[in-house]
Amino acid sequence: MLESMEGRVVLVTGAARGMGKAIAQMFSKRGARLGLLDALEEELRCVVAEIQEEGGEVLGKVVDVRQSDQVETAVKKIANQFGPIDILVNSAGLGMPGRIEELSEADWDLCFDVNVKGTFLVCRAVVPMMKKRKEGQIINVASLAAWTRGNTARSCYGASKYAVRGFSRFLAVELRSENIKVCCLSPGSTDTHFRGEPTGKPNWMKPEDVAETVLFIASQRDKVAVAELGVSMVMEGWG
C-alpha cells in the first residue's frame, strides 16, 4: 500500500525533531522533494543536512507558524524551487500543561496560536496552489486528546487539539469539490521531546510509527480519502 512518493512535493511543519522529523525522513526515503518549516534553527539545519547527505531534495525554512508573512514567504520559496505543494503535513504544535488557575492568558494564546492558528495559516498559504491544479492532500496532526473525555491539567492543550480536529472536518467538506483531501491524524502517547526529553518507554509509540501512519494516509489512491484516523499504543485509554 505504501507506494513511492517520487516527484511529489511535500511540506512538513514542525520538522526539526520528533514526529515532524520522522515524517520528513520517511517521505524523503520514498523519493519526495521536501519543504521543511520549524522555528528551531539549529535542529532544522541538522535535519536538512541529514536528508541531503542521503541524497534527498530538501529546503528548510526557519518560520514561526504564527506569523502569516513568514509562512507565506516560505511556502512561495519552496514552491518556486520544487513546484506546487502536493502534500501538506501540519505537525507543528506544543503542549501547555497546567490546571485552569495556573494558566495565564499568555499561555492560552500561545497554545492556540501555534496549534490552531499555525495550522490555519499554513493551510491558507497552500490551498490556492492545490485548487489551481484540482488536487492535493492536507494532513493535520491533532492528538488523541481530541478524542477523550479529558484529563487533569491538560484543558488548554486538549481544547486546541479539539479545534484542529473540528477545523479539519469543516475544511474537508469545503475542499472536497476541489478534489483536495483533508485528514485529521490523532496520535496517542509518542516518545518525543513533547514532554521534555524522549523517555525510551518501550510501550509508547515512536515518531516513526506516526510517520508510517502519515504515509499510509498519503498513499491511498486518488479517489480514496482517509477523513480521520486515531492511532495509539495498545494499552492507551480512549475513554
N, C-alpha and C positions, 0 to 999 in steps of 0.2 A: 504493500500500500504506500510505503514511503518512497515516492518517486524522486527522480533527480530534480533539483531546482536550478539547473544550468541556465544561465542567462536571465534569471529572474532578479529584479531589483528589490531588495528587502531593507526596510528601515526599522531599526530597533532602538527604542529609548531605554534609558537605564542600563546601558550596555557595558558599563565599566566593571561590573562584578556581579556575582550571584546569578539569578535566573537570566537576566539580560545578556550577560557574558556567555553563558552556556547556550542560549538561543542563537546568538550571533555566530558562535563557533560551529554549531550544528548546521546552520544554513550555509556557512562558508564551505564546510566539508561536502555539501551537496551541490556546490557549484554556483551558489548565488553571489551576486555583487551586493555589497553591504554599505549602507549608511548607518553610522552609529552615533547616537546622541547621549551625552551624560554631562553632569556638572563637575564630575571628579576628573580633573585634567590629567593627572599623572597616571591614574589607574586606566583611564581611557586610552592614553598613549600606549601603555603596555599591551592592552588587548589588540589594538590596531597593529602593533609591531608583531605580535604572535601570529596573527592571521596572515599578515604579509609574508612572514618567514615560511609559512606553509603554502605559499603561492596564491593566497586569496586576494580578491579585489575588494578593497575597503577604503572608506573615507570616514574618519571620525571628526565630530564637531563638538566642541565644548559648549553646551547650551543649558540654560536654565529654562525648563519647560513651562515655567510660569510666565515667561516673557514672550509675548507674541512676536515681537520684532526679531528676536533671536531665533525662534522656531521657524518663522517664515524664511529668513535668510539662509538658515542651514538646509532646509528642505529644498530650496531652489538650487543651492550649490551642489547638493547630492544628485538632484535630477539632471542638472547640467552636465555632470561628469558621467553618470551611468545611464541616464534615461529616466522616464517616469517611474514612480514607485508602484510596484506590483503588489507587495505585501507590507503592511504596517503592523508592527507588534509594539503596543504601548505597554512596556514593562516597568517604566519609571514609577517609583512610589516610595512612600515611607510610612512607618508606624508612628502612632502617637499614644503611648500608654498613659494611663492616669485616670483616677476617679474624677467625676464631674467637678468636684470642688477644688481639685488640684490643677485642672486645665485652665490655662489663660486664654484670652481671646486670640492672642497671637499664635498659640499652639493650634487652636481650631482652624484659624485661617491658613496657617502653613500646611496643615494636613490636607485640607480641601483644595488649596491652590495647587499642590503637587499632584495629588492623586486624581482629582476630578478636573480641575481647570486645565492642568497639563495635558490630560487625555483629550479633552475637547480641543485645545489649541493645535495639537499635532494632527488630530483628525481633520480639523478645518483646513489646515495647510495642505493636506494630501488629497482630500476628496475631489477637488476640482480636476486634477490630472487623471484620477480614476474615472470620473464622469465623462471626461472628454473621450476616453477610449472605451467606455462602456464595459469596464472590467476592473477588478481589484478585490483585495481582501484586507479586512481590518480585524486584528485580534487584540482585544483589550483585556489585560490581566487584572482581574479583581482579586478575590480571596474567598476561601471557604467561610470567612467571617460574614460574607454577604448571603450565606445560606443558613446560618444558625440563628438560634434564639438570642444569642449574645453571651458574653462572659464578662467577668469583673474587670473593670479598669481598661476597657477597650471600646468605649462607646463612640469616641471620635473617629478612630480608625475604622470601626465597623460601619458607621454611618457613611463614611467616604466611599467605602467599597460597595455598599448597597447603591450608592449614587452611580458608581461606574457601571454596575450591573444594569440599573434602570436606564441609564443613558445608552448603553449598548443595545438594549432591547428596542428602544424607540428608534435609534439610528438604523438598525437592521431593517425596520419597516420603511423608513424614509428612503433608504438607498436600494432596496431590492429591485425596484423598477429600472434602476440603472445597471443592473447585473453586478452589483457590488455586495460582497458577503461581509457580514459583521458577526463576530463570535465573541462571547464573553467567557474567558477561561478563569476558573476559580480554583487555584491550588490551595491545598491544606499546608500543614507544617512542613517546611522545606529548610534544610540546613544551609543557610546562607548567612550574610552579615546583617540580616534584618533585625536580629536581637542582639547584635554585637558581633562577636567572632563566631564562625561556624563551630558547632559543638562536637561533631563526629558521632552523634547519636545514631545507632545502627537502624532504628525503626523509622526514622524520619526520611522523607523523600530527599533526593539530591537535586541540585539545579538541572542536571542532565535529564532527570525524569520529566521535569516540566518542559524542557526543550524538546524531548521526544514527543510529548503531547502536542506542542505547538506544531511540529512537523506533521503529525497525524491530521490536525485540523487543516493545515495548508495544502495537504496532498490529496484532498478529495477532488474528484473530477469536477469539471466546470459547472455542471448543473446540480451539484450536491453541496449543501451548506450545513455546517455544524453551527447551530444557533447559540448553544450554551453547553458548557462542559465543566463538571467539577471533578477534581482528582485529588486523592489524599492517601496518606499511609493507611494500611489496613485497619489499624487499631484506633483510628481517629473518629471521634464522635461527630455526628451531623445534627444532633438534636438541639 
